[in-house]
Amino acid sequence: MKASVKKPKPIAFNFVLDELFAVSPAVKPMFGCYAVYVRDKIVLILRDKEGIATDNGVWIATTHEHHESLRNDFPSMRTISVFGGTESGWQNLPAESETFEEEVMKACKLITNGDPRIGKTPKPRKKKASANLKH
């Protein structure tokens, strides 16, 4: 009996990677989605999951202080409901929006141009204690 190998889920909204090509984006799976990194910062999460479809789209890594100015650029932007509906730093460009692709392309342009409102430097991961520690 063969063990089934789970194929990786295709990257949702992969046109984003084409738009960010000039800044060499790195993509990593994260929570059933894909996180997009530019240099040392996480800038976007690409989400297209069954279940809570209201959060499908492109998530923008930002902070509360930038929400108001980003809403001027992205009228459809809203907070992520998966986090309990409280205002989080992460904001969503919803896939069902009529202006989705246009707004995502604009976000990619801002990222390519180094807009400081988009992107967060992840906290360093804690190193796992070695199982072979000698006392």
N, C-alpha and C positions, 0 to 999 in steps of 0.2 A: 504494500500500500504506500503510495507516494504522499508525502506531505504537500499540502497545497501552498504554493507561494503566492502571497498577496501582491498583486501588481500595484505600484504606486499610482495614486490618483493623478489624473492629468492636472496640470497647472491651470487653474481658472484664470480667465482674462489675461492670457499670456502675451497679448499685444503690449502689455505694460513693459515686459522685458525688452521688446524691440524698441520702445520709446526711451528706455533708460540705458540702452546699449552703450552709449558714449561714456557713461560713468561706471561701467563694469559691475552691474548688479550681481549679488550673490543671492541664491534662493535656497531656503532651508524649510523642510516640513515643520509645521508647528500647529498642534491641536487640530489636526485634520484639515488644515489650510496650508498656505505657503507664505512664509515671511520673506520680504525682500529687504536686503541690506545694501547700503552704499557706503563704502569705506567702513568705518567703525560704527555706523548707526543703522538701526532698523528704521525703515521709512514707511513701508506699507505691508499690509497683509492682504492676500488675495483669497477671498472666501466665497465658495459656492457649494453649500452643504444642504442636504435635505433636512427637514425638521424646521428649525427657526429660520425661515427664508427671509424674514425682514432684515436680518443682519448680513445677507449676502451682498457682496459688492467688494469695493476696495476700501480697506481700513487705512486711515492716515494716522501715523504716529506723531502726536503733537502734545501740547500742554494746554491747560485751561486758559492761560494768558493769551493764547493765539486764536482761540475759538472765534471770537467776534470778527477779527480781520479775515480769517479763513472763510467764514460764512459769507462775507462780501464777495469772495472769489468763487465759492461753491454753494449756491443757494439750496441745493438738495441735501447738503451735509447735515448729519444728525448723530446723536450719541448712539453707542452700541447698546442694544437692549439685553443682550446675553449677560451683561455684567450687572443686571438687576435694575436697569433703567436709570441709575444715578449717573450724573454727568461724569464721564471718565475722560482721561487724556486722549484716548482713542476715539476717533470720529469715523463715520461711515459715509462713503459715497455709495448710496444704495443702487444695486443692479437694476431695480425696476424703474428707476428715474428716467424720464424722457431725455434728460441731458447727461446720462451716465458716462458715455464714451467721451463726450466733449469735456466734461469736468475731469475725468481721469487723465485725459491727454494734457490738460492744463496742469494738473498736479505733477505729472511726470516732467513737464517743462520747468516747473518751479524747483523740483528736486535736482534736475540736471543743472540748473542755474545756481544751486546751493542755497536756496531759500532757507533761512534759519528757523522758520516756523514749522518745518517738517523734518522729523527725524528725532530719534532718542538713542542715546548711548545706553545699551543694556548694562545692567549691573553685572559685575563679574560673577561667574558661576562658582559656587562653593566646590572645592575639591572633595571628592569622595574619599573617605578614610580607606586606606588599603586593608584588605582582608588578611594580608600576610604580615601584619605588624608584629615585630618581635619585641618582647619586653626584656 
